[in-house]
Amino acid sequence: MLGLYGASKAAVAALTRTWAAELAPRGIRINTAVPGPTETPGVVGLASGDSAAWVDQVASGLPFGRLLRPEEVAATVLFLASEQSSGMTGSELLVDGGSTIV
């Protein structure tokens, strides 16, 4: 299952770059928010048994010691959709609480 997950993330990255190059002449920007472990019902639902203990275990391995909140990811998506990001295209913006640095 993780192989398919990894492959789909790589596909999104490749599509982001390809579409950014293809659509830039039309003034269309393509960027991707790449969220890390986020406390959503779907992620918590991955736990078998005590979900609170599972969340605590995952969070303990993250720099901030917690999962992201959905509103933190949403703020990044709103930034990418706004004119504040008008100079960006083909970017993958990591919203992962530093999980890629550990």
C-alpha positions as CSV (number, residue, x, y, z in Angstrom):
1,M,0.0,0.0,0.0
2,L,2.8,2.5,0.7
3,G,4.3,1.8,-2.7
4,L,1.1,3.1,-4.3
5,Y,1.0,6.0,-2.0
6,G,4.6,7.0,-2.9
7,A,4.0,6.5,-6.6
8,S,0.9,8.7,-6.5
9,K,2.9,11.5,-4.7
10,A,5.6,11.3,-7.4
11,A,3.0,11.4,-10.1
12,V,1.5,14.6,-8.6
13,A,5.0,16.2,-8.5
14,A,5.7,15.3,-12.1
15,L,2.3,16.6,-13.2
16,T,2.9,19.8,-11.3
17,R,6.1,20.5,-13.2
18,T,4.8,19.4,-16.6
19,W,1.5,21.4,-16.3
20,A,3.3,24.4,-15.0
21,A,5.5,24.5,-18.1
22,E,2.7,23.7,-20.5
23,L,0.2,26.3,-19.0
24,A,2.6,29.2,-18.2
25,P,2.2,30.7,-21.6
26,R,-1.6,31.0,-20.9
27,G,-0.9,32.7,-17.5
28,I,-1.9,29.7,-15.5
29,R,0.1,28.8,-12.4
30,I,0.4,25.2,-11.2
31,N,1.7,24.6,-7.7
32,T,1.2,21.8,-5.2
33,A,0.9,21.8,-1.4
34,V,2.5,18.7,0.1
35,P,1.1,18.1,3.5
36,G,2.8,16.0,6.2
37,P,1.0,14.0,8.9
38,T,-2.2,15.9,9.5
39,E,-4.8,15.2,12.2
40,T,-7.8,14.3,10.1
41,P,-10.4,11.6,10.6
42,G,-8.7,9.7,7.7
43,V,-5.3,9.7,9.2
44,V,-6.5,8.9,12.7
45,G,-8.6,6.1,11.1
46,L,-5.4,4.4,10.0
47,A,-4.7,3.5,13.6
48,S,-5.7,0.0,14.6
49,G,-6.9,0.1,18.2
50,D,-6.1,3.1,20.4
51,S,-6.0,6.0,18.0
52,A,-4.8,8.5,20.6
53,A,-1.7,6.3,21.3
54,W,-1.0,6.0,17.6
55,V,-1.3,9.7,17.0
56,D,1.1,10.3,20.0
57,Q,3.6,7.8,18.6
58,V,3.6,9.5,15.2
59,A,3.7,13.0,16.7
60,S,6.7,12.0,18.9
61,G,8.8,11.6,15.8
62,L,8.0,15.0,14.3
63,P,10.0,18.2,15.1
64,F,7.0,20.0,16.6
65,G,5.9,16.9,18.5
66,R,2.4,17.0,17.0
67,L,0.5,16.4,13.8
68,L,-0.5,19.3,11.7
69,R,-3.9,20.8,12.0
70,P,-6.1,20.9,8.9
71,E,-6.3,24.7,9.0
72,E,-2.5,24.9,8.7
73,V,-2.6,23.1,5.4
74,A,-5.6,25.1,4.3
75,A,-3.7,28.4,4.9
76,T,-1.0,27.2,2.6
77,V,-3.5,26.3,-0.1
78,L,-5.1,29.7,0.2
79,F,-1.7,31.3,-0.2
80,L,-1.1,29.3,-3.4
81,A,-4.5,30.3,-4.7
82,S,-3.9,34.0,-3.9
83,E,-2.1,36.7,-5.8
84,Q,0.6,36.6,-3.1
85,S,2.0,33.6,-4.9
86,S,1.8,35.1,-8.3
87,G,5.6,34.6,-8.9
88,M,5.4,30.9,-8.3
89,T,4.7,28.0,-10.7
90,G,5.9,24.4,-10.8
91,S,6.5,24.5,-7.0
92,E,5.9,21.9,-4.4
93,L,5.4,23.7,-1.1
94,L,6.0,21.4,1.9
95,V,3.6,21.8,4.7
96,D,4.9,19.0,6.8
97,G,5.9,20.4,10.2
98,G,9.5,19.6,9.4
99,S,8.9,15.9,8.9
100,T,11.1,15.8,5.9
101,I,14.1,17.0,7.9
102,V,14.0,14.2,10.4
